[in-house]
Amino acid sequence: MGRWWTILPLLWLACTPEPTDPAAFAAILYPADNPSTAAGVALGERLFFDPILSADSTISCASCHQPGRAFSDGLPLSIGIDGLAGNRNTPGLTNVGYYHLPLFWDGRATNLEEQALHPVGTAHEMGGSWPEVIGHLSGTEDYPHWFLEAFGTSDIDSTLVGRALAQYQRTLVSRDSKYDRVLRGEASYTSAEALGHALFFDLGDDPGGDHAGLPTAECAHCHTPPHFTNQRFENNGLDEAPDLDAFPDAGRGAVSGNPFDNGKFRTPGLRNVALTAPYMHDGRFATLEEVIDHYDSGGRYAENRSANVHALGLSPGQKAALVAFLHTLTDTSFVGSRQDFRRRRAGAGSE
């Protein structure tokens, strides 16, 4: 394979305007010890899509985080090396660079750099070890050269791999959904989308508003704009728990050691949510309609269930309107540009 094709990521980055944070977005916090550079992002992109990070070179980050699914995988539970199933659903990565609180469903990683290190040594994900991975990368013709370009050294280690992957993930910015265009005055909601918006943001609480008297859906208390997550850990009533030790998955509690955190999971962002089915930490709901039905029911009892989860009394039309609004969070330009770039690079690499 000729070396010429390897500059494609750099050319793509050079021709792509530097993302500007929309006014509603807080700025991405770039770590002082890992500033993003064109070479670093390009290296991270190569690593993200390269199965060399797995023990048998069959699984890449992109195996579970697929661009066409907003960097999720469409499965209830992630599938790793040798077809082994994990115990949780693969979250999407839309706008993950803006998240500044702990990552993973249970919050066991403090930042993207740390998060990137976990899958390599996890038995049901990439199934290898860092010494093996570093040996494979160092033994290639190109990776030492690419690390030298990105970090000024060809001595590869796990820290630099994590930094490169984090730099790439910070480029996964989505900001052109219909919801964004409506905010900018460039589009208008349909009547169903407008009703869903009002329900989502509890506009029925406004006695003088157009939607006064609507039931509250409580969505925005946890799924707060602009990224539609409060980045906190919540028990959203999925499992009956007569006591705090009765949850089938302790979630945040297994990390924090606090029993009151048992059964709590990180609130996922909802941008591109229509592309990331199935839903919840264990992928138990196949559709957005099932998700809405769950919240409308009020969920199941647990001492630490969120106060925002209670029976809602939504009509079928109101449920459909909420789903219609959630579809306005889809950014086809974000998904399409990532897919097109991967196809172009794959085509070049085969020549």
Buried (B, 14 or more C-beta within 10 A) or exposed (E): EEEEBBEBBBEBBEEEEEBEEEEEBEEBEEBEEBEBBBBBBBBBBBBBBBBBBBBEBBBBBBBBBBBEBBBBBBBBBBBBBEEBEBEBBBBBBBBBBBBEEBBBBBBBBEBBBBBBBBBBBBEBBBBBEBEBBBEBBBEEEEBBEBBBBBBEEEEBBBBBBBBBBBBBBBBBBBBBBBBBBBBEEEBEBEEBBBBBBBBBBBBBEBEEEEBEEBBBBBBBBBBBBBBBBBBBBBBBBBBEBEEBEEBEBBBBBEBBEEBEBBBBBBBBBBBBBBBBBBBBBBBBBEEBEBBBEBBBEBBBEBEBBBEBBBEBEBEEEBBBBBBBBBBBBBBEEBBEBBEEBBEEBEEBEEE
